Amino acid sequence: MKKIILLLTICAMTSIVYSQKDRELKLNEETNLIEVKEYHDNGLISQEGTFNLEGQLHGEWVSFNDRGEKISKGSYVNGQRTGKWYFWLGNSVKEVEYSKNAIASIDGVKNKTRLADNH
C-alpha cells in the first residue's frame, strides 16, 4: 500500500513538473549530454537535469516546487530511474531505491531534512 501511495505521489509531482513550458537547453560538448532547465511561471527553476543524445533522461535530475524548495532528486541511466532517489515531503524525506526502473525499496526518514539536503 505504501508503494502505491508513493508511486501516485511521484506520478502527480512528475506531471506537475512536466507541465511547465519555459525550458532552456544546452549541449555540453564534453559530456555529450543536453543540459535542461525548466521553469515555473514565476521564473523559479522547476527542474534541471540532462538528456543523452537519443533524447532519454540520463544523469542527475532535481525537481523544485514553485517556492524553490527541493522536492525530488535522483538519477536516470538511458531513460530508466536507477539508484537512490530522495523525495522531500514537508519535514520528512522518503528514500526510494530503484533497480531496473522499478521500486526496490522505500525508507522513510522523519525530520532529517538537513541530512537529506546534502543529497
N, CA, C and O of each residue as an XYZ file, in Angstrom:
476
protein
N       0.814     -1.189      0.000
C       0.000      0.000      0.000
C       0.868      1.267      0.000
O       0.573      2.230     -0.707
N       1.948      1.251      0.808
C       2.840      2.408      0.863
C       3.461      2.673     -0.504
O       3.608      3.825     -0.912
N       3.826      1.598     -1.212
C       4.429      1.763     -2.535
C       3.443      2.390     -3.507
O       3.829      3.215     -4.336
N       2.181      2.010     -3.416
C       1.165      2.563     -4.309
C       0.973      4.051     -4.034
O       0.918      4.854     -4.965
N       0.873      4.419     -2.762
C       0.702      5.829     -2.401
C       1.909      6.641     -2.849
O       1.753      7.728     -3.405
N       3.111      6.125     -2.611
C       4.311      6.840     -3.025
C       4.367      6.958     -4.541
O       4.716      8.015     -5.067
N       4.028      5.893     -5.242
C       4.043      5.914     -6.703
C       3.056      6.952     -7.233
O       3.376      7.677     -8.175
N       1.868      7.035     -6.646
C       0.887      8.036     -7.066
C       1.393      9.447     -6.783
O       1.191     10.353     -7.591
N       2.051      9.638     -5.639
C       2.628     10.940     -5.315
C       3.707     11.315     -6.318
O       3.761     12.454     -6.784
N       4.561     10.362     -6.647
C       5.630     10.609     -7.616
C       5.040     10.963     -8.971
O       5.496     11.904     -9.621
N       4.032     10.219     -9.400
C       3.390     10.499    -10.691
C       2.767     11.889    -10.701
O       2.881     12.614    -11.690
N       2.113     12.261     -9.613
C       1.488     13.581     -9.531
C       2.538     14.679     -9.586
O       2.364     15.669    -10.296
N       3.636     14.511     -8.835
C       4.702     15.517     -8.846
C       5.327     15.606    -10.225
O       5.617     16.701    -10.705
N       5.540     14.456    -10.872
C       6.149     14.444    -12.195
C       5.250     15.146    -13.197
O       5.739     15.925    -14.016
N       3.941     14.890    -13.152
C       3.037     15.527    -14.110
C       2.967     17.027    -13.875
O       2.873     17.795    -14.833
N       3.012     17.459    -12.618
C       3.019     18.892    -12.329
C       4.299     19.520    -12.854
O       4.262     20.570    -13.495
N       5.419     18.886    -12.585
C       6.708     19.422    -13.015
C       6.802     19.454    -14.534
O       7.282     20.436    -15.101
N       6.351     18.395    -15.200
C       6.461     18.342    -16.647
C       5.455     19.232    -17.356
O       5.563     19.407    -18.569
N       4.483     19.800    -16.656
C       3.508     20.666    -17.296
C       4.059     22.072    -17.535
O       3.394     22.893    -18.166
N       5.244     22.355    -17.049
C       5.821     23.677    -17.211
C       6.295     23.877    -18.649
O       6.698     22.921    -19.312
N       6.246     25.132    -19.134
C       6.523     25.417    -20.537
C       7.923     25.960    -20.789
O       8.568     25.558    -21.757
N       8.405     26.855    -19.949
C       9.679     27.518    -20.199
C      10.828     26.552    -19.981
O      10.926     25.903    -18.939
N      11.707     26.464    -20.994
C      12.782     25.470    -20.949
C      14.040     26.033    -21.614
O      13.966     26.692    -22.651
N      15.190     25.764    -21.003
C      16.491     26.095    -21.592
C      17.212     24.797    -21.901
O      17.245     23.892    -21.068
N      17.788     24.697    -23.090
C      18.561     23.519    -23.487
C      19.961     23.962    -23.885
O      20.139     24.996    -24.528
N      20.954     23.164    -23.493
C      22.337     23.494    -23.845
C      23.109     22.191    -24.005
O      23.082     21.339    -23.117
N      23.798     22.032    -25.133
C      24.614     20.837    -25.352
C      25.954     21.011    -24.649
O      26.671     21.981    -24.893
N      26.284     20.071    -23.780
C      27.586     20.044    -23.131
C      28.476     19.154    -23.997
O      28.333     17.932    -23.988
N      29.378     19.757    -24.730
C      30.205     19.010    -25.678
C      31.195     18.081    -24.988
O      31.637     17.102    -25.590
N      31.551     18.365    -23.740
C      32.470     17.488    -23.007
C      31.802     16.176    -22.616
O      32.426     15.117    -22.669
N      30.523     16.248    -22.222
C      29.819     15.046    -21.766
C      28.894     14.460    -22.829
O      28.388     13.349    -22.667
N      28.670     15.201    -23.920
C      27.698     14.803    -24.947
C      26.300     14.634    -24.364
O      25.535     13.782    -24.816
N      25.970     15.438    -23.369
C      24.637     15.429    -22.775
C      23.985     16.792    -22.986
O      24.660     17.821    -23.033
N      22.664     16.779    -23.111
C      21.906     18.010    -23.258
C      21.446     18.439    -21.865
O      20.676     17.736    -21.209
N      21.924     19.592    -21.428
C      21.557     20.120    -20.116
C      20.235     20.869    -20.233
O      20.050     21.686    -21.135
N      19.324     20.585    -19.317
C      17.974     21.138    -19.372
C      17.650     21.861    -18.072
O      17.946     21.368    -16.983
N      17.041     23.028    -18.199
C      16.458     23.736    -17.056
C      15.047     24.119    -17.468
O      14.835     24.736    -18.511
N      14.085     23.744    -16.634
C      12.694     24.125    -16.859
C      12.259     25.025    -15.718
O      12.721     24.883    -14.586
N      11.362     25.956    -16.028
C      10.984     26.991    -15.073
C       9.484     27.003    -14.803
O       8.674     26.705    -15.680
N       9.139     27.351    -13.575
C       7.748     27.616    -13.214
C       7.346     28.958    -13.826
O       8.200     29.724    -14.274
N       6.059     29.234    -13.842
C       5.555     30.506    -14.363
C       6.126     31.708    -13.614
O       6.220     32.799    -14.175
N       6.511     31.512    -12.340
C       7.054     32.623    -11.554
C       8.553     32.838    -11.791
O       9.157     33.707    -11.162
N       9.154     32.055    -12.692
C      10.561     32.232    -13.038
C      11.532     31.361    -12.273
O      12.703     31.282    -12.642
N      11.076     30.700    -11.210
C      11.957     29.810    -10.453
C      12.111     28.481    -11.185
O      11.219     28.057    -11.919
N      13.244     27.838    -10.980
C      13.508     26.555    -11.639
C      12.544     25.496    -11.121
O      12.358     25.350     -9.913
N      11.932     24.758    -12.045
C      11.064     23.649    -11.649
C      11.834     22.338    -11.667
O      11.589     21.461    -10.839
N      12.770     22.202    -12.614
C      13.626     21.020    -12.613
C      14.838     21.266    -13.491
O      14.835     22.112    -14.385
N      15.878     20.490    -13.198
C      17.079     20.554    -14.019
C      17.712     19.178    -14.072
O      17.662     18.406    -13.114
N      18.309     18.894    -15.220
C      18.941     17.598    -15.416
C      19.505     17.507    -16.820
O      19.720     18.523    -17.480
N      19.742     16.285    -17.274
C      20.342     16.086    -18.591
C      19.649     14.958    -19.349
O      19.081     14.034    -18.768
N      19.724     15.079    -20.678
C      19.280     14.045    -21.606
C      20.498     13.547    -22.368
O      21.460     14.293    -22.558
N      20.465     12.288    -22.808
C      21.505     11.842    -23.725
C      21.108     12.260    -25.139
O      20.027     12.815    -25.338
N      21.958     12.004    -26.108
C      21.686     12.448    -27.474
C      20.536     11.691    -28.125
O      20.043     12.105    -29.174
N      20.100     10.589    -27.522
C      18.938      9.847    -28.017
C      17.638     10.404    -27.437
O      16.558      9.893    -27.734
N      17.736     11.445    -26.612
C      16.559     12.073    -26.029
C      16.060     11.412    -24.759
O      14.956     11.707    -24.303
N      16.854     10.523    -24.180
C      16.465      9.840    -22.945
C      17.012     10.599    -21.738
O      18.110     11.153    -21.785
N      16.231     10.617    -20.655
C      16.723     11.185    -19.403
C      17.977     10.421    -19.003
O      17.988      9.190    -19.009
N      19.029     11.146    -18.658
C      20.291     10.487    -18.329
C      21.073     11.385    -17.374
O      21.327     12.550    -17.678
N      21.449     10.844    -16.229
C      22.176     11.625    -15.233
C      21.254     12.108    -14.128
O      20.110     11.668    -14.015
N      21.767     13.015    -13.318
C      21.030     13.501    -12.148
C      19.924     14.477    -12.553
O      20.117     15.336    -13.413
N      18.762     14.323    -11.914
C      17.633     15.240    -12.087
C      17.191     15.726    -10.719
O      17.110     14.952     -9.766
N      16.905     17.017    -10.636
C      16.427     17.622     -9.394
C      15.167     18.420     -9.729
O      15.140     19.166    -10.707
N      14.125     18.258     -8.910
C      12.869     18.992     -9.096
C      12.618     19.892     -7.895
O      12.984     19.571     -6.764
N      11.980     21.036     -8.173
C      11.684     22.030     -7.145
C      10.215     22.438     -7.235
O       9.628     22.423     -8.316
N       9.626     22.802     -6.099
C       8.263     23.331     -6.147
C       8.310     24.800     -6.563
O       9.388     25.345     -6.797
N       7.153     25.437     -6.653
C       7.112     26.820     -7.137
C       7.625     27.839     -6.118
O       7.649     29.037     -6.399
N       8.039     27.367     -4.930
C       8.690     28.236     -3.938
C      10.211     28.044     -3.948
O      10.921     28.656     -3.149
N      10.710     27.193     -4.853
C      12.143     26.956     -4.958
C      12.673     25.894     -4.024
O      13.886     25.709     -3.925
N      11.780     25.185     -3.327
C      12.197     24.134     -2.398
C      12.359     22.815     -3.149
O      11.532     22.450     -3.984
N      13.432     22.118     -2.837
C      13.703     20.834     -3.487
C      12.622     19.826     -3.117
O      12.280     19.684     -1.943
N      12.078     19.119     -4.124
C      11.066     18.100     -3.844
C      11.508     16.703     -4.266
O      10.970     15.713     -3.771
N      12.478     16.608     -5.170
C      12.988     15.279     -5.516
C      14.363     15.390     -6.149
O      14.730     16.407     -6.738
N      15.112     14.297     -6.002
C      16.444     14.229     -6.596
C      16.770     12.769     -6.843
O      16.593     11.923     -5.966
N      17.249     12.481     -8.048
C      17.620     11.118     -8.388
C      18.317     11.071     -9.729
O      18.548     12.101    -10.363
N      18.650      9.862    -10.156
C      19.406      9.686    -11.397
C      18.708      8.742    -12.362
O      17.990      7.820    -11.976
N      18.954      9.019    -13.632
C      18.499      8.161    -14.721
C      19.714      7.623    -15.463
O      20.756      8.275    -15.525
N      19.572      6.434    -16.023
C      20.549      5.887    -16.959
C      19.760      5.439    -18.180
O      18.956      4.510    -18.109
N      20.000      6.109    -19.293
C      19.311      5.793    -20.549
C      17.798      5.694    -20.376
O      17.170      4.751    -20.858
N      17.218      6.680    -19.681
C      15.776      6.769    -19.537
C      15.172      5.986    -18.387
O      13.957      6.030    -18.195
N      15.978      5.272    -17.619
C      15.449      4.469    -16.516
C      15.944      5.000    -15.174
O      17.123      5.312    -15.002
N      15.003      5.094    -14.220
C      15.400      5.501    -12.867
C      16.326      4.442    -12.296
O      16.130      3.242    -12.487
N      17.342      4.924    -11.589
C      18.304      3.991    -11.014
C      18.843      4.532     -9.699
O      18.904      5.744     -9.496
N      19.226      3.642     -8.821
C      19.849      4.037     -7.561
C      18.888      4.698     -6.595
O      17.674      4.519     -6.680
N      19.456      5.473     -5.666
C      18.661      6.122     -4.618
C      18.061      7.426     -5.131
O      18.739      8.254     -5.740
N      16.783      7.577     -4.867
C      16.058      8.812     -5.129
C      15.579      9.346     -3.789
O      15.303      8.578     -2.868
N      15.483     10.662     -3.685
C      15.022     11.305     -2.463
C      13.810     12.175     -2.789
O      13.809     12.915     -3.772
N      12.777     12.074     -1.946
C      11.552     12.851     -2.105
C      11.276     13.586     -0.804
O      11.069     12.967      0.240
N      11.274     14.916     -0.875
C      11.028     15.751      0.288
C       9.530     15.984      0.404
O       8.898     16.478     -0.529
N       8.959     15.623      1.561
C       7.529     15.788      1.825
C       7.382     16.479      3.176
O       7.359     15.816      4.214
N       7.282     17.795      3.169
C       7.223     18.546      4.425
C       8.529     18.401      5.178
O       9.595     18.684      4.632
N       8.459     17.960      6.438
C       9.661     17.773      7.250
C      10.238     16.377      7.145
O      11.154     16.030      7.890
N       9.727     15.585      6.251
C      10.254     14.230      6.116
C      10.824     14.019      4.718
O      10.507     14.743      3.774
N      11.656     13.023      4.622
C      12.279     12.662      3.351
C      12.052     11.178      3.130
O      12.255     10.365      4.032
N      11.633     10.836      1.936
C      11.496      9.428      1.561
C      12.684      9.074      0.684
O      12.991      9.771     -0.283
N      13.340      7.993      1.033
C      14.439      7.478      0.220
C      13.908      6.252     -0.521
O      13.454      5.290      0.099
N      13.969      6.294     -1.830
C      13.454      5.204     -2.654
C      14.601      4.653     -3.483
O      15.293      5.398     -4.177
N      14.794      3.359     -3.408
C      15.837      2.684     -4.190
C      15.188      2.097     -5.441
O      14.198      1.370     -5.362
N      15.764      2.425     -6.596
C      15.277      1.896     -7.869
C      16.261      0.877     -8.418
O      17.476      1.033     -8.297
N      15.715     -0.164     -9.020
C      16.502     -1.171     -9.720
C      15.744     -1.530    -10.993
O      14.579     -1.922    -10.934
N      16.386     -1.401    -12.119
C      15.767     -1.686    -13.425
C      14.464     -0.910    -13.599
O      13.469     -1.455    -14.075
N      14.476      0.355    -13.213
C      13.358      1.284    -13.363
C      12.143      0.928    -12.508
O      11.047      1.428    -12.761
N      12.320      0.078    -11.508
C      11.226     -0.303    -10.614
C      11.644     -0.040     -9.171
O      12.828     -0.094     -8.839
N      10.668      0.243     -8.321
C      10.956      0.479     -6.908
C      11.418     -0.823     -6.269
O      10.711     -1.830     -6.298
N      12.615     -0.787     -5.691
C      13.159     -1.955     -4.998
C      12.918     -1.851     -3.494
O      12.665     -2.860     -2.836
N      12.993     -0.631     -2.945
C      12.743     -0.443     -1.515
C      12.406      1.016     -1.238
O      12.746      1.912     -2.010
N      11.724      1.228     -0.108
C      11.346      2.569      0.335
C      11.734      2.698      1.799
O      11.457      1.814      2.610
N      12.383      3.815      2.128
C      12.761      4.070      3.512
C      12.294      5.469      3.872
O      12.682      6.436      3.217
N      11.473      5.593      4.894
C      11.014      6.902      5.347
C      11.963      7.442      6.388
O      12.241      6.769      7.380
N      12.464      8.639      6.182
C      13.367      9.272      7.135
C      12.644     10.499      7.672
O      12.451     11.468      6.939
N      12.253     10.474      8.907
C      11.492     11.573      9.501
C      12.418     12.651     10.050
O      13.432     12.359     10.684
N      12.049     13.896      9.794
C      12.749     15.054     10.347
C      14.258     15.018     10.107
O      15.042     15.363     10.991
N      14.647     14.606      8.934
C      16.064     14.553      8.580
C      16.342     15.443      7.375
O      17.206     15.126      6.557
N      15.626     16.543      7.260
C      15.739     17.406      6.100
C      17.165     17.906      5.906
O      17.654     17.924      4.777
N      17.839     18.309      6.967
C      19.209     18.818      6.825
C      20.143     17.754      6.271
O      20.979     18.036      5.413
N      19.998     16.541      6.760
C      20.815     15.443      6.262
C      20.538     15.217      4.784
O      21.472     15.063      3.997
N      19.280     15.196      4.403
C      18.909     14.929      3.020
C      19.275     16.081      2.101
O      19.487     15.858      0.909
N      19.358     17.311      2.611
C      19.750     18.437      1.773
C      21.147     18.254      1.203
O      21.490     18.857      0.186
N      21.945     17.431      1.849
C      23.284     17.163      1.338
C      23.245     16.282      0.100
O      24.253     16.138     -0.592
N      22.097     15.694     -0.181
C      21.971     14.809     -1.345
C      21.506     15.570     -2.542
O      21.342     14.993     -3.616
